[in-house]
Amino acid sequence: MKLRRLVEKIDFSLICGDLDLEISDIFYDSRKCIKNSVFVCLKGCNEDGHGFIDSAIANGAMAIVISDDVSIDSEITVIKVRDTREALAFMSAEFFENPASQLKTVAITGTKGKTTVSCMIRTVLQKAGIKTGVIGTLGVIIDENVTKTVNTTPESYEIQRFLRKMVDSGCKCAVMEASSLGLKWHRMDGFVFDYGVFTNFSMDHIGGNEHESMGEYLACKSLLFQKCRLGLVNIDDKNYREVLNGHTCRVETYGFSRDADIVAFNEKLISQNGYVGIHFETAGKENLSVDVDIPGKFSIYNALAAISVCRHFDVPKDAITSGLNEVKVKGRIESVPVPGNFTLLIDYAHNALSMENILTTLREYRPNRLITLFGAGGDRPKVRRYEMGEVSGKLSDLSVVTADNSRNEDVMDIISDIEVGLKKTRGKFIVIPDRREAIKYCLSIAKDNDIIVLAGKGHEDYQEINGQKIHFDEREVVADILKERSEVR
């Protein structure tokens, strides 16, 4: 593709060289550059691409995109732009021939719920025969294939590459988790989303290399509603007006408020053998009776978000209700089939706030016992461990303390810190450092109507110990333990 075409939708200055070059590919990592490629100098938290121009040229780059004034001792094409991340997004969209124009696109932003809502939308649309791909925390999902990614919202080049792959695979819709940092760093620039969704807003991602304040964090989320055609917003969240500041899209709302376009009411808990969910009904722009196999009132909000999107597609009502009743979200209060009259859940809760949310929700179902298995990550602030121990001690009938990703720390040191928090409470606990043995113990003591939560790993399929990632998928572990027990019998 000609360089001239790649940059036709961006403002730039041609510092030197020729725009009529045939470009083989685009890179922002100088080590990956190949002959006749273009190198875009991105500024990261730790590195600045402007410092790697010589490396890019040595590896074959024939054009460089910069935002800073730099001296280049080579006769190549140099293009200067205001923001290289923004430029990369538009160039990547053009390079992959604007795949978003051949898809219905949905982006979901919010502190919590993005992963669940994206899975709900995909499940419903696929029920209706609309092939849908997803980009988010769980990776890139096309058909039954999952490609892992480093970030919830990948870099713009990767987004465009995956969108192209979705089109080529026959997808009609793409659903994306839009992280605040992804929006801030222009990863989703280069096209306009058909639908943008706001779930909720709370404290997260403040400090370090993330957001400088809650105000900036919210402002970044609000950017989505300047790059979509229709915004679908949780009207019950106190920040919903602020997230719409400067919006350029049409707006519809959902929630329990009577002012919402889709109103939820008549919510009821559902608790059966291995099924811990919630029922609700809707009125307004959509009238439905819905059961969701995921516990808690927040599941209603997630389902409302999915309904708000899916109603704009050619989807029968029974596809919406059956899809929401069947959806499984890996590692998000995920139920695991077990023999016996108890419930086993896997969840990603790995800090005090998320643990408090899930355990408080599960207590509402009045289990015989609430048993929580958890550990804490190594090389992370110790205060997290104290807080997690205290939360589990207060809300669990039994805490089973074990390993998580101990990384470069001794697991027993981490467990000792967790015990500090536990001992502030009257909660019962037992220490079993080996996570597999801890899971085996939980299964061995399960009684009727118990709820057991394996917290911390969620969708992860590894344990990180001494700098190495070792395969460890809790679903496989549970299945192996149950198989061993059946063989012994």
C-alpha positions in Angstrom: 0.0 0.0 0.0 1.2 3.5 -0.8 2.4 5.6 2.1 0.3 8.5 0.7 -2.8 6.5 1.2 -1.9 5.4 4.7 -1.6 9.1 5.9 -4.4 10.6 3.9 -6.8 10.9 6.9 -4.3 12.5 9.3 -2.8 15.9 9.6 0.9 15.7 9.0 4.0 17.6 7.7 6.3 15.9 5.3 9.8 16.7 6.7 11.7 14.9 3.9 11.3 12.1 1.4 8.6 10.7 -0.8 5.0 9.7 0.0 4.7 7.5 -3.1 6.5 4.6 -1.4 5.1 1.1 -1.4 4.8 0.1 2.3 5.1 -3.5 3.3 3.8 -3.1 6.9 3.6 -0.8 9.9 5.5 -1.3 13.2 5.9 0.5 16.5 8.6 -1.9 17.8 11.8 -1.2 16.0 13.0 -4.8 16.4 10.2 -6.1 14.3 10.7 -3.7 11.4 11.2 -5.3 8.0 12.2 -4.1 4.5 10.1 -1.3 3.2 8.1 -0.9 6.4 7.1 2.3 8.2 8.1 2.8 11.9 5.8 4.9 14.1 7.5 6.4 17.2 5.2 5.8 20.2 5.9 7.2 23.6 5.3 4.7 26.4 5.6 4.8 30.1 9.2 3.5 30.1 10.4 3.9 26.5 10.2 6.5 23.7 10.2 5.2 20.2 12.1 8.3 19.0 15.1 6.7 20.6 14.9 3.6 18.4 14.8 5.2 15.0 18.3 4.0 14.0 17.3 0.5 15.0 14.2 0.7 12.8 16.2 1.9 9.8 18.8 -0.8 10.3 16.0 -3.4 10.2 14.6 -2.0 6.9 12.2 0.8 7.7 12.0 3.3 4.9 9.6 5.8 6.5 9.5 7.2 10.1 6.5 8.9 11.8 7.5 11.3 14.6 5.9 13.8 16.9 9.2 15.3 18.3 11.9 17.1 16.4 14.7 14.6 15.8 17.8 14.5 13.7 17.9 11.5 11.3 21.1 10.8 9.4 19.6 8.8 6.6 17.8 9.6 3.3 14.4 8.2 4.2 10.9 9.6 4.4 10.1 11.4 7.7 6.5 12.5 8.6 5.7 14.6 11.6 2.3 14.5 13.3 0.8 15.9 16.5 0.3 12.5 18.2 1.9 9.3 16.9 -0.6 7.1 18.7 -3.5 8.8 17.0 -1.6 8.5 13.7 -0.9 4.8 14.2 -4.7 4.2 14.7 -5.7 5.9 11.4 -2.8 4.4 9.5 -3.6 0.9 10.8 -7.3 1.2 9.9 -6.3 2.2 6.3 -3.6 -0.6 6.1 -6.2 -3.3 6.9 -8.7 -1.6 4.6 -11.0 -0.2 7.2 -12.5 -3.5 8.5 -14.9 -1.7 11.0 -16.8 -0.4 8.0 -17.8 -4.0 7.3 -19.0 -4.8 10.8 -21.4 -3.6 13.4 -19.1 -2.4 16.2 -19.8 -2.2 20.0 -17.5 -0.8 22.7 -18.1 -1.1 26.4 -16.5 1.1 29.0 -16.9 1.3 32.8 -15.0 0.2 35.9 -16.7 -3.1 36.2 -18.8 -5.4 34.0 -17.0 -4.9 30.6 -16.0 -8.6 30.2 -19.4 -9.9 31.3 -21.4 -7.6 29.1 -19.2 -8.4 26.1 -19.8 -12.1 26.6 -23.5 -11.6 27.1 -23.8 -9.7 23.9 -21.8 -12.3 21.9 -23.9 -15.1 23.3 -27.2 -13.5 22.4 -26.2 -12.4 19.0 -24.7 -15.8 18.1 -28.0 -17.4 19.3 -29.7 -15.3 16.7 -27.2 -16.4 14.0 -25.1 -13.2 14.0 -21.5 -14.3 14.1 -19.7 -12.1 16.6 -16.1 -11.6 17.6 -14.8 -10.2 20.9 -11.7 -8.2 21.9 -11.1 -7.9 25.7 -9.7 -9.2 28.9 -10.2 -12.8 27.9 -8.4 -12.2 24.7 -9.6 -12.2 21.1 -12.5 -14.6 20.5 -13.4 -15.7 17.0 -15.5 -18.8 16.7 -14.1 -21.1 19.4 -10.5 -19.8 19.0 -9.1 -17.5 21.7 -5.9 -15.5 21.1 -4.4 -14.1 24.3 -3.5 -10.4 24.4 -1.4 -8.4 26.8 -3.9 -5.6 27.4 -7.7 -5.5 27.7 -7.7 -3.0 24.8 -4.7 -3.9 22.5 -2.7 -1.3 20.6 -4.6 0.1 17.6 -2.6 -1.9 15.0 -3.6 -5.1 16.7 -7.2 -4.0 17.0 -7.4 -3.4 13.2 -5.6 -6.6 12.5 -8.1 -8.6 14.6 -11.1 -6.7 13.1 -9.8 -7.7 9.6 -9.5 -11.3 10.8 -13.1 -11.1 12.0 -14.4 -9.9 8.7 -12.4 -12.6 6.8 -13.9 -15.2 9.2 -17.4 -14.1 8.4 -18.2 -12.1 11.6 -20.9 -9.5 11.3 -20.3 -7.8 14.7 -17.3 -7.0 16.8 -17.6 -6.3 20.6 -14.7 -4.6 22.4 -13.9 -3.8 25.9 -12.9 -0.1 25.9 -10.5 0.5 28.8 -9.9 4.1 30.0 -6.2 3.9 29.0 -7.1 2.4 25.6 -9.3 5.5 25.0 -6.7 7.9 26.4 -4.0 6.4 24.2 -6.1 6.5 20.9 -6.1 2.7 20.5 -9.7 2.8 19.3 -9.3 5.8 16.9 -9.6 5.5 13.2 -13.3 4.6 13.0 -16.7 5.4 14.7 -18.4 2.7 16.8 -22.1 1.9 16.1 -22.8 1.5 19.8 -21.0 2.7 23.0 -22.0 1.3 26.4 -21.3 2.8 29.9 -21.7 0.3 32.8 -20.6 2.1 36.0 -17.8 4.1 37.5 -15.8 3.7 40.8 -12.3 4.1 42.1 -9.6 2.2 40.1 -6.5 2.7 38.0 -5.3 5.9 39.9 -1.6 6.7 40.2 1.6 5.3 38.8 1.5 5.0 35.0 -2.3 5.1 34.9 -4.6 8.1 35.7 -3.6 11.1 37.8 -7.1 11.6 39.3 -10.6 10.3 39.4 -11.6 13.3 37.2 -9.1 12.3 34.5 -10.1 8.7 34.7 -13.8 9.6 34.1 -12.9 12.1 31.4 -11.1 9.3 29.5 -14.1 7.0 29.7 -16.3 9.8 28.4 -14.2 9.9 25.2 -16.1 6.8 24.0 -19.3 8.9 23.6 -17.5 11.2 21.2 -16.6 8.3 18.9 -19.9 6.3 18.7 -23.2 6.8 17.0 -25.5 5.6 19.9 -24.6 5.7 23.6 -26.3 3.2 25.9 -25.8 4.4 29.5 -26.6 3.2 33.0 -28.8 6.0 34.3 -28.6 4.8 37.9 -24.8 5.5 38.1 -24.3 8.9 39.7 -21.6 9.7 37.2 -23.8 9.1 34.1 -24.2 12.8 33.2 -20.5 13.5 33.5 -19.6 10.5 31.3 -21.7 12.1 28.6 -19.9 15.5 28.8 -19.1 16.6 25.3 -20.9 13.6 23.8 -21.7 13.7 20.1 -23.9 10.6 19.9 -27.6 9.9 20.4 -28.3 8.5 23.9 -30.5 5.8 25.4 -30.5 4.7 29.0 -31.1 1.6 31.2 -31.5 1.0 34.9 -34.1 0.7 37.7 -35.0 4.4 37.4 -38.4 5.1 35.9 -36.7 7.6 33.7 -34.7 4.9 31.9 -35.6 3.9 28.4 -35.3 0.3 29.5 -36.5 -0.2 33.1 -35.8 -3.2 35.3 -38.2 -4.3 38.0 -39.4 -7.3 40.0 -36.0 -8.7 40.7 -35.8 -12.0 42.6 -32.9 -14.3 43.7 -32.8 -17.8 42.2 -30.9 -20.5 44.1 -31.1 -24.1 42.9 -28.6 -27.0 42.9 -25.6 -25.5 41.1 -27.5 -22.5 39.9 -27.1 -19.2 41.7 -28.7 -16.5 39.6 -31.3 -13.7 39.5 -34.6 -13.0 37.8 -36.0 -9.6 36.6 -38.4 -8.1 34.1 -38.1 -5.1 31.9 -40.4 -2.4 30.6 -40.1 0.6 28.3 -38.4 0.1 25.0 -38.1 -3.7 25.6 -40.5 -5.9 27.6 -38.9 -9.1 28.8 -38.8 -11.7 31.6 -35.2 -12.7 32.2 -33.3 -15.2 34.2 -29.5 -14.9 34.5 -27.2 -17.7 35.7 -24.9 -15.2 37.4 -25.7 -13.9 41.0 -26.2 -10.4 42.2 -28.0 -7.2 41.3 -25.0 -6.1 39.2 -25.8 -9.0 36.9 -29.1 -7.3 36.2 -27.2 -4.1 35.2 -24.9 -6.2 32.9 -27.9 -7.9 31.4 -29.6 -4.6 30.8 -26.6 -3.3 29.0 -26.6 -6.4 26.7 -30.3 -6.0 26.1 -29.9 -2.3 25.2 -27.4 -3.3 22.5 -29.0 -6.5 21.2 -32.4 -4.9 20.7 -30.9 -2.9 17.9 -30.1 -6.0 16.0 -32.5 -8.4 14.2 -32.7 -10.6 17.3 -35.8 -12.5 18.5 -36.8 -12.0 22.1 -36.3 -15.7 22.9 -32.7 -15.4 21.7 -32.1 -12.6 24.2 -33.7 -14.4 27.2 -32.2 -17.9 26.4 -28.8 -16.3 25.7 -28.7 -14.4 29.0 -29.8 -17.6 30.9 -27.1 -19.7 29.3 -24.1 -17.2 29.2 -20.9 -18.3 30.9 -18.2 -15.8 31.5 -14.8 -17.4 32.2 -13.6 -16.5 35.6 -16.4 -14.1 36.5 -18.6 -15.9 39.1 -18.3 -18.9 36.8 -20.2 -22.0 38.0 -18.4 -25.3 37.7 -20.4 -28.6 37.4 -20.0 -30.7 40.5 -21.8 -33.8 41.8 -23.8 -33.1 44.9 -26.1 -30.4 46.1 -23.6 -27.6 46.5 -22.3 -24.8 44.3 -18.7 -24.3 43.2 -17.8 -20.9 41.7 -14.5 -19.6 40.1 -14.0 -15.8 40.3 -11.2 -13.3 39.5 -11.7 -11.4 42.8 -8.1 -10.6 43.8 -8.4 -7.5 46.0 -10.4 -6.6 49.1 -13.1 -4.6 47.2 -13.8 -7.2 44.6 -13.9 -10.0 47.3 -16.2 -7.9 49.5 -18.6 -7.4 46.5 -18.8 -11.1 45.6 -19.0 -12.4 49.1 -21.6 -9.9 50.2 -23.7 -10.9 47.1 -23.4 -14.6 47.8 -24.4 -14.1 51.4 -27.8 -12.8 50.2 -28.5 -16.4 48.9 -28.2 -17.7 52.5 -26.0 -20.7 51.8 -25.5 -23.3 54.5 -21.8 -22.3 54.5 -19.9 -19.8 52.4 -16.3 -21.2 51.9 -13.7 -18.9 50.3 -10.4 -20.2 48.9 -7.9 -17.5 48.1 -4.3 -16.3 48.2 -2.6 -13.1 47.2 -0.2 -11.9 44.6 3.5 -11.6 45.4 5.5 -8.5 44.6 2.4 -6.4 45.4 1.6 -4.1 48.4 1.2 -6.0 51.6 -1.8 -4.0 52.6 -3.8 -5.8 50.0 -3.2 -9.1 51.8 -4.2 -7.7 55.2 -7.4 -6.3 53.7 -8.3 -9.5 51.8 -7.8 -11.6 55.0 -10.0 -9.3 57.0 -12.8 -9.2 54.3 -12.8 -13.0 54.0 -12.7 -13.5 57.8 -15.8 -11.3 58.2 -17.9 -12.6 55.4 -16.9 -16.3 55.0 -17.9 -19.2 57.2 -14.5 -20.7 56.4 -11.5 -19.2 54.7 -9.0 -21.6 53.0 -5.8 -19.7 52.6 -3.5 -20.9 49.8 -1.1 -19.8 47.0 -1.9 -17.4 44.2 0.7 -15.9 41.9 3.5 -15.7 44.5 5.9 -14.5 41.8 9.3 -13.9 43.5 8.1 -14.1 47.1 7.8 -17.1 49.5 4.2 -18.2 49.6 4.4 -18.7 53.3 5.4 -15.0 53.8 2.3 -14.0 51.8 0.1 -16.3 53.8 1.4 -14.9 57.0 0.4 -11.4 55.9 -3.1 -12.7 55.0 -3.4 -14.2 58.5 -2.8 -10.7 60.0 -6.1 -9.6 58.5 -7.9 -12.9 59.3 -6.9 -12.7 63.0 -8.7 -9.3 63.3 -11.9 -11.2 62.8 -13.6 -14.2 64.4 -13.6 -16.1 61.1 -12.5 -19.7 60.9 -9.6 -20.4 58.6 -7.2 -23.1 57.5 -3.9 -22.8 55.7 -3.1 -25.2 52.8 -0.2 -23.7 50.7 -0.6 -26.0 47.7 -3.6 -24.6 45.7 -4.5 -28.0 44.2 -4.6 -29.6 47.6 -6.6 -26.6 48.9 -9.2 -27.2 46.2 -9.3 -30.9 46.9 -9.9 -30.1 50.6 -12.8 -27.8 49.7 -14.5 -30.5 47.6 -14.0 -33.1 50.3 -15.8 -31.1 53.0 -18.6 -29.7 50.8 -22.1 -30.2 52.2 -25.6 -29.6 50.9 -26.3 -26.0 50.0 -22.8 -24.8 50.6 -21.3 -22.2 48.2 -17.6 -22.6 47.6 -15.7 -19.7 45.9 -12.2 -20.2 44.3 -11.1 -16.6 44.3 -8.2 -14.9 42.6 -7.4 -16.8 39.5 -10.5 -16.4 37.5 -9.8 -16.7 33.7 -6.0 -17.3 34.3 -4.7 -20.7 33.4 -1.3 -20.4 35.2 0.4 -19.9 38.4 3.4 -17.5 38.4 6.1 -18.9 40.8 9.7 -17.8 41.0 9.5 -15.9 37.7 8.0 -18.9 35.8 4.4 -19.4 34.6 3.2 -22.9 35.3 0.0 -24.2 33.7 -2.8 -24.3 36.2 -6.4 -24.1 35.1 -8.8 -24.5 38.1 -11.5 -26.1 35.8 -9.0 -28.8 34.9 -7.9 -29.2 38.5 -11.5 -29.7 39.7 -12.2 -32.2 36.9 -9.1 -34.2 37.7 -9.9 -34.3 41.4 -13.5 -35.4 40.8 -12.2 -38.1 38.4 -9.8 -39.4 41.0 -12.5 -39.5 43.6 -14.9 -41.5 41.2 -12.1 -44.0 40.4 -11.4 -44.6 44.1 -15.0 -45.4 44.7 
